[in-house]
Amino acid sequence: MIDNTAQISIEFLFLFGVMILIVMIAVAFIASENELNVAMSAARSGAIEGGATSSMAIYPTDTFRDYSRSKDNLLMPYSVEIINVSYEDLGYDVNYDKNWVQFNVYAKTDDRFDSDELVSIGDRINYNLRKSIATSFNSTASTNKLYNPVFSPHYVYTTANVKWI
């Protein structure tokens, strides 16, 4: 007489082992994607905040003093609309031993600003974007006062100049 009782147990263990392997691979992939999703969400929030504070002409004292001398248009409230926030994976950065991601912001505003003033508005948007990412990953201590670059466990984030539409 042949004993077939152990066959189901072995097949069950094999199936269970394969399922654990698939779950482990999926978790590693999902964790990486989750990190990018958190960064993208923080970037959008920061860009909107930067556009709003800049639009309301809310500046630190030093910035207000500088703008009073050379950029009077920025001291009056104006409208900034964030059109799109996207990111580009620029590959592996050997300096930081992490993947390098660069955020791109597309915005539009009144035609009354010259290119130097648009750069200033864009700098404020990018600053708040980077600050929001640093706060989300609790990495404010590992970056400089301009939050450039910003770090997360697997990525280093920078920003490109705001593109005005």
C-alpha positions as CSV (number, residue, x, y, z in Angstrom):
1,M,0.0,0.0,0.0
2,I,1.3,3.5,-1.0
3,D,1.1,6.4,1.5
4,N,-0.2,9.6,-0.2
5,T,-1.0,11.6,2.9
6,A,2.1,13.7,2.9
7,Q,1.7,15.0,-0.7
8,I,-0.8,17.7,0.2
9,S,1.3,19.0,3.0
10,I,4.4,19.4,0.8
11,E,2.4,21.1,-1.9
12,F,0.8,23.4,0.7
13,L,4.2,24.3,2.1
14,F,5.6,25.0,-1.4
15,L,2.7,27.2,-2.2
16,F,3.0,29.0,1.1
17,G,6.7,29.6,0.6
18,V,6.2,31.0,-2.9
19,M,3.5,33.4,-1.6
20,I,5.8,34.7,1.2
21,L,8.5,35.3,-1.5
22,I,6.0,37.2,-3.7
23,V,4.9,39.3,-0.7
24,M,8.4,40.2,0.3
25,I,9.3,41.4,-3.2
26,A,6.0,43.4,-3.4
27,V,6.7,45.0,0.0
28,A,10.2,46.2,-1.2
29,F,8.7,47.7,-4.4
30,I,5.7,49.3,-2.6
31,A,8.0,50.8,0.1
32,S,10.1,52.6,-2.5
33,E,7.0,53.8,-4.4
34,N,5.5,55.0,-1.1
35,E,8.6,57.1,-0.4
36,L,8.2,58.8,-3.8
37,N,4.5,59.3,-3.2
38,V,5.1,61.0,0.1
39,A,7.8,63.2,-1.5
40,M,5.5,64.2,-4.3
41,S,2.6,65.0,-2.0
42,A,4.8,67.1,0.2
43,A,6.3,68.8,-2.9
44,R,2.8,69.8,-4.2
45,S,1.8,71.0,-0.8
46,G,5.0,73.0,-0.4
47,A,4.7,74.5,-3.9
48,I,1.2,75.6,-3.3
49,E,2.2,77.1,0.1
50,G,5.2,78.9,-1.5
51,G,2.9,80.3,-4.2
52,A,0.4,81.5,-1.6
53,T,2.8,83.1,0.7
54,S,4.6,84.8,-2.1
55,S,1.3,85.9,-3.6
56,M,0.3,87.5,-0.3
57,A,3.7,89.3,-0.1
58,I,4.6,87.6,3.2
59,Y,8.4,87.6,3.4
60,P,11.0,87.3,6.1
61,T,12.4,90.6,7.3
62,D,15.7,90.4,5.3
63,T,13.8,89.5,2.1
64,F,11.3,92.2,2.6
65,R,14.1,94.7,3.0
66,D,15.9,93.5,-0.2
67,Y,12.6,93.6,-2.2
68,S,11.9,97.1,-0.9
69,R,15.1,98.3,-2.5
70,S,14.9,96.6,-5.8
71,K,11.7,94.6,-6.4
72,D,8.7,96.8,-5.5
73,N,6.3,94.8,-7.6
74,L,6.8,91.8,-5.2
75,L,5.6,93.8,-2.2
76,M,2.0,94.0,-3.5
77,P,-0.3,91.0,-3.5
78,Y,-0.5,89.2,-6.8
79,S,-1.7,85.9,-8.2
80,V,0.4,82.8,-8.7
81,E,-1.1,79.6,-10.0
82,I,0.8,76.3,-9.7
83,I,0.0,74.4,-12.9
84,N,2.0,71.2,-12.4
85,V,4.6,69.7,-10.1
86,S,6.5,66.7,-11.5
87,Y,9.7,64.9,-10.8
88,E,12.5,63.4,-12.8
89,D,14.7,60.6,-11.7
90,L,18.3,61.6,-12.5
91,G,19.9,58.3,-11.5
92,Y,22.2,57.4,-8.7
93,D,24.2,60.1,-6.9
94,V,27.5,58.7,-5.7
95,N,28.2,61.8,-3.5
96,Y,25.1,61.0,-1.3
97,D,24.9,57.3,-2.0
98,K,21.2,57.7,-2.9
99,N,19.0,58.1,-6.0
100,W,18.7,61.7,-7.2
101,V,15.3,63.1,-7.9
102,Q,14.7,66.6,-9.2
103,F,11.3,68.4,-8.9
104,N,10.0,70.6,-11.7
105,V,7.3,73.2,-11.0
106,Y,5.3,74.9,-13.7
107,A,3.4,78.1,-12.8
108,K,1.8,81.2,-14.2
109,T,1.3,84.7,-12.9
110,D,0.7,88.2,-14.1
111,D,2.7,89.6,-17.0
112,R,3.8,92.6,-14.9
113,F,7.0,90.9,-13.6
114,D,10.4,91.0,-15.2
115,S,12.6,87.9,-15.3
116,D,14.5,88.7,-12.1
117,E,11.2,89.0,-10.2
118,L,10.0,85.7,-11.6
119,V,13.2,84.1,-10.4
120,S,12.6,85.5,-6.9
121,I,9.0,84.2,-6.9
122,G,10.3,80.8,-8.2
123,D,12.9,80.7,-5.5
124,R,10.2,81.2,-2.8
125,I,8.1,78.4,-4.3
126,N,11.1,76.0,-4.5
127,Y,12.2,76.8,-1.0
128,N,8.8,75.9,0.4
129,L,8.7,72.8,-1.7
130,R,12.0,71.6,-0.3
131,K,11.1,72.6,3.2
132,S,7.8,70.6,3.0
133,I,9.7,67.5,1.9
134,A,12.3,67.9,4.6
135,T,9.5,68.2,7.2
136,S,7.7,65.1,5.8
137,F,10.8,63.0,6.2
138,N,12.0,64.7,9.4
139,S,15.3,65.5,7.7
140,T,15.6,69.2,8.5
141,A,18.7,68.6,10.6
142,S,20.6,66.9,7.8
143,T,20.3,69.8,5.2
144,N,21.2,73.5,5.1
145,K,19.0,76.5,5.8
146,L,17.8,76.6,2.2
147,Y,16.8,72.9,2.4
148,N,18.9,72.2,-0.6
149,P,19.3,69.3,-1.1
150,V,16.7,67.4,1.0
151,F,17.1,63.8,2.0
152,S,14.9,60.8,2.6
153,P,16.0,57.3,3.4
154,H,16.6,56.3,-0.3
155,Y,16.5,59.6,-2.2
156,V,18.1,63.0,-2.4
157,Y,15.8,65.8,-3.7
158,T,16.6,69.0,-5.5
159,T,14.6,71.5,-7.5
160,A,14.9,73.0,-11.0
161,N,14.1,76.6,-11.6
162,V,10.3,77.2,-11.9
163,K,9.2,77.2,-15.4
164,W,6.8,80.1,-16.1
165,I,3.9,79.5,-18.6
